[in-house]
């Protein structure tokens, strides 16, 4: 894989880990979707 694809996977894994961490620690499952929203916006802009 090229460097850009590897970075995309690394960022996706970090976002997933952050999502689970925030959700479990703060029991904020209802609000943690904001993390995915920010990630989706980043992916849209990064293209």
C-alpha positions in Angstrom: 0.0 0.0 0.0 1.1 3.5 -0.6 1.7 6.0 2.2 -1.7 7.8 1.8 -3.7 4.6 2.2 -1.7 3.6 5.3 -2.3 7.0 6.8 -6.0 6.7 6.1 -6.1 3.4 7.9 -4.1 4.7 10.9 -6.5 7.7 11.2 -9.5 5.5 10.9 -8.2 3.2 13.7 -7.4 6.2 15.9 -10.9 7.6 15.4 -12.5 4.2 16.2 -10.3 3.9 19.4 -11.2 7.4 20.4 -14.9 6.7 19.8 -14.9 3.6 22.0 -12.8 5.2 24.7 -15.0 8.2 25.0 -18.2 6.1 24.8 -17.1 3.6 27.5 -15.4 6.0 29.9 -18.0 8.7 29.9 -21.0 6.5 29.0 -21.8 9.0 26.3 -23.0 6.7 23.5 -25.6 9.2 22.4 -23.2 12.0 21.9 -20.1 10.2 20.7 -21.5 10.1 17.2 -20.0 13.7 16.9 -16.6 12.0 16.6 -17.8 10.1 13.6 -19.3 13.3 12.1 -16.0 15.2 12.5 -14.2 12.2 10.9 -16.7 12.1 8.0 -16.2 15.8 7.4 -12.4 15.4 7.4 -12.7 12.5 4.9 -14.8 14.7 2.6 -12.4 17.6 2.8 -9.3 15.4 2.5 -10.5 14.0 -0.8 
